[in-house]
């Protein structure tokens, strides 16, 4: 069953999900990633982008990305490269994020789950486009400051795996079922603790209203 039509439209949903990888240190430095530390006590020279510093890849992050790819029947790239994603964040000291674009480490794959539709249990599959490694930015602090903001770089450089789907989801029920199944996978294989309240997992659905006349006319992105 697809989403109910409203005046000739149906919903088309794709997901981008960030999973914080369960390494003890950051993706390009030896700084720790423990939750709840005092602000700026877990940021080293690499995380702060001080002149002369160079990133060194955390092998554990690559291993966890490969584990995920194997779990969802993806192709694992023998050669993978990183790129600069340039944009301004006050808590992104370099002025760019190190991410992957042309050759992500995990390519393709699928997530399957069961969904109750009326009295029937239906098998659904959501195709994956890719899962790529990247670093997180820091955090802007507003509550404890009057007329200004503070910056906490403890999360800067935290290893993330961004998991991107095809627009295969056709209802909110399917979206919830997919998110739960993905959460189950990453926690069961141990690459992420899935703790959303600590920032270890975040999902960004892209929702489109599709019609036969103009199937990709309207889109909205919602961060959760």
Secondary structure as the mmCIF struct_conf table of DSSP 4:
data_model
#
loop_
_struct_conf.conf_type_id
_struct_conf.id
_struct_conf.beg_label_comp_id
_struct_conf.beg_label_asym_id
_struct_conf.beg_label_seq_id
_struct_conf.end_label_comp_id
_struct_conf.end_label_asym_id
_struct_conf.end_label_seq_id
HELX_LH_PP_P HELX_LH_PP_P1 UNK A 3 UNK A 5
STRN STRN1 UNK A 6 UNK A 6
TURN_TY1_P TURN_TY1_P1 UNK A 7 UNK A 8
STRN STRN2 UNK A 9 UNK A 9
STRN STRN3 UNK A 10 UNK A 20
BEND BEND1 UNK A 24 UNK A 24
STRN STRN4 UNK A 25 UNK A 25
BEND BEND2 UNK A 27 UNK A 30
STRN STRN5 UNK A 32 UNK A 32
TURN_TY1_P TURN_TY1_P2 UNK A 35 UNK A 36
HELX_LH_PP_P HELX_LH_PP_P2 UNK A 37 UNK A 38
TURN_TY1_P TURN_TY1_P3 UNK A 39 UNK A 40
BEND BEND3 UNK A 41 UNK A 42
TURN_TY1_P TURN_TY1_P4 UNK A 45 UNK A 49
TURN_TY1_P TURN_TY1_P5 UNK A 51 UNK A 52
HELX_RH_AL_P HELX_RH_AL_P1 UNK A 59 UNK A 71
TURN_TY1_P TURN_TY1_P6 UNK A 72 UNK A 73
HELX_LH_PP_P HELX_LH_PP_P3 UNK A 74 UNK A 74
STRN STRN6 UNK A 75 UNK A 76
HELX_LH_PP_P HELX_LH_PP_P4 UNK A 77 UNK A 77
BEND BEND4 UNK A 78 UNK A 79
STRN STRN7 UNK A 83 UNK A 86
TURN_TY1_P TURN_TY1_P7 UNK A 90 UNK A 91
TURN_TY1_P TURN_TY1_P8 UNK A 93 UNK A 94
BEND BEND5 UNK A 95 UNK A 95
STRN STRN8 UNK A 96 UNK A 99
BEND BEND6 UNK A 102 UNK A 103
BEND BEND7 UNK A 105 UNK A 105
STRN STRN9 UNK A 106 UNK A 107
STRN STRN10 UNK A 110 UNK A 117
TURN_TY1_P TURN_TY1_P9 UNK A 118 UNK A 119
STRN STRN11 UNK A 120 UNK A 135
STRN STRN12 UNK A 139 UNK A 141
TURN_TY1_P TURN_TY1_P10 UNK A 143 UNK A 144
BEND BEND8 UNK A 146 UNK A 148
STRN STRN13 UNK A 150 UNK A 152
TURN_TY1_P TURN_TY1_P11 UNK A 154 UNK A 157
STRN STRN14 UNK A 159 UNK A 165
BEND BEND9 UNK A 167 UNK A 167
STRN STRN15 UNK A 169 UNK A 169
BEND BEND10 UNK A 171 UNK A 171
HELX_RH_AL_P HELX_RH_AL_P2 UNK A 172 UNK A 188
TURN_TY1_P TURN_TY1_P12 UNK A 189 UNK A 190
BEND BEND11 UNK A 191 UNK A 191
HELX_RH_3T_P HELX_RH_3T_P1 UNK A 196 UNK A 198
TURN_TY1_P TURN_TY1_P13 UNK A 199 UNK A 199
BEND BEND12 UNK A 200 UNK A 200
STRN STRN16 UNK A 201 UNK A 210
BEND BEND13 UNK A 212 UNK A 214
TURN_TY1_P TURN_TY1_P14 UNK A 215 UNK A 216
BEND BEND14 UNK A 217 UNK A 217
STRN STRN17 UNK A 218 UNK A 223
#
